[in-house]
Amino acid sequence: MCGIIGIVGKADVQPLLIEGLRRLEYRGYDSAGIATLSNGSIVRRRASGKLVNLETVLAQDPAAGRIGIGHTRWATHGAPTEINAHPHADERVVLVHNGIIENFQDLRRELTGAGCVFATETDTEVIVHLISQHLGEGLTPQEAVAKALKRLRGAFALAILFAGHHDLMIGARHGSPLALGYGEGEMFLGSDALALAPLTNRISYLEEGDWVEINGAGATIHDASGQVVERAIKLTASSGALIGKGNFPHFMLKEIYEQPTVMGEALHTLLNPWNDVIVLPSVPFDITRISRITLIGCGTSYHAALVAKYWFETIARIPVEVDIASEFRYRSPDLPPGGLAIFISQSGETADTLAAMAYARAQGQHTVSIVNVAESSMARQAEVSLQTHAGPEIGVASTKAFTTQLTVLACLVIGFATRRGCLDRDTQKRYCRALTEVPSRANEVLNHDGLLAEIAREVAEARDVLYLGRGTGYPIALEGALKLKEISYIHAEGYAAGEMKHGPIALVDERMPIIVIAPSDALFEKTASNMQEVIARGGRVVFLSDAEGIQRLGTMAAATVELPKVDPFVAPILYTIPAQLLAYHVAVIKGTDVDQPRNLAKSVTVE
């Protein structure tokens, strides 16, 4: 996770940049840096490690200027060294970046062939050379950025300065958040409003695909097509800046839309896209000697564990038991010596899960936690803790916490499988590249929001809803049903599709919507047969599949949602998103309290 800030000021911006970075340091502290323009020239200062190291550098060698950008880094690919620290620059352009450029390898090869010399291991540097190349063609900074943005795939937020242009900064947002702050004769960019809180309380949130040119007098915002647009300016209290809704009516919807960004952040911590490898933290046990894994969670986290069971057993070839935390210790399970227990939680404070962890430790199990809160009890008590980097999740119904849990678990599975010799190099690369594509594919899924809002009108009239899936689609069916129950109060159940004929099919009639999760994978034909069974009995099917699946069965369904064709390995991550959106829109139609549904709490700290 990285944080960026940019200031077009009236006086020396160095101290303001440092203050902004201090408020962003929670996003990463592997390195930090700032850049300013002084007499039209780029002045850059960077340091590895925490922000204090950069402050030491600046105390000895200040970076004067009234316009500047700053960055605090969580190292992804490329070691946390000064050379890999942002800002990245050449003689024409300097910029900071939060996100991931999926096609940087292709762009790097192209640019190297054109004579560009790369100094770092990062994906970010390709953006510098791409923009600089266009400037060398005679384009204006605005034209060069607009042209470069069209070449980039992935999720990113950018703040860019140009040598010789002392009153111009350009920002861009695709998949990663970027806030625009308005001052008196000053303008600001930041990863979130928290960074800008000491500077201004007048904030706009750039929308997907926006790019903005700013100077001391104001800002001109362009949408993805290049058209000049306006974005609402809102007053933001500094105390609530980090958890504002932005332009969204509910926290839940905002958090659904944050998923491309936060999944990218989760990938950054474990996946090196330069080499297509998973880099696991050091662990106090021999992965090759693990004889069994126990996965434990509650609610949504339990569903993440069920997906991971399929992954661990089929890819890493490790037997897995999955337990609901509240049931685990009460049956006094016999755990193998030296086994591994993995605990999954958004808050890291769930009482049942903490109690389960204590039991596992007492039984001699190695422990790993997957949590969203770095300083939580679960993170502190586990031998190894992996953060999901979802950021604050205010909506009680978990969305981005779930998909980031799956993202981290997927990386963990690949890492374990590789260490145990279960993956050849080509398969390892395939899985890593499939994961790298997830943030941009998630953006594509979000484009179906309007369609899902229409489908929700019929679902909202139902008393009961059934979700069906097979393989890794089965836990997603469970999760989709849970989301609908949590926020709409409609009774919903998730079932393994093959179990329909063993009882639930008795419930099917023309009044029951049935949500079928069916990527065109090895189990598609089986799922298709189960879908036809319910259609024959009058069930109204909402069919979630890819183009191939819809071409084969779409005409049989009452409604279809076409999702991107992806590797089956990552399909459960992406197929979660339409289920979340459907539940959200049903709840809105029914008029329930989306963010604070009745009888629920965000962190369950009692048994």
Secondary structure, DSSP 8 states (H G I E B T S, - for coil): --EEEEEE-SS--HHHHHHHHHHHGGG--SEEEEEEEETTEEEEEEEESSHHHHHHHHHHS----SEEEEEEE---SS-SSTTTSS-EE-SSEEEEEEEEETTHHHHHHHHHHTT----SSSSTHHHHHHHHHHHHTT--HHHHHHHHHTT--EEEEEEEEETT-TT-EEEEEEBS--EEEE-SS-EEEESSHHHHTTT-SEEEE--TT-EEEEETTEEEEE-TTS-EE----EE--GGGGGG--TT-SSHHHHHHHTHHHHHHHHHHHHEETTTTEE-----SS-GGG---EEEEE-THHHHHHHHHHHHIIIII---EEEEEHHHHGGG-----TT-EEEEEESSS--HHHHHHHHHHHHTT-EEEEEES-TTSHHHHHSSEEEE-------SSS-SHHHHHHHHHHHHHHHHHHHHTT-S-HHHHHHHHHHHHTHHHHHHHHHTTHHHHHHHHHHHTT-SEEEEEE-TTHHHHHHHHHHHHHHHH--EEEEEEGGGGGGTGGGG--TT-EEEEE--SSTTHHHHHHHHHHHHTTT-EEEEEE-HHHHHHHGGGSSEEEE-----TTTHHHHHHHHHHHHHHHHHHHHT--SSS-TT--SS----
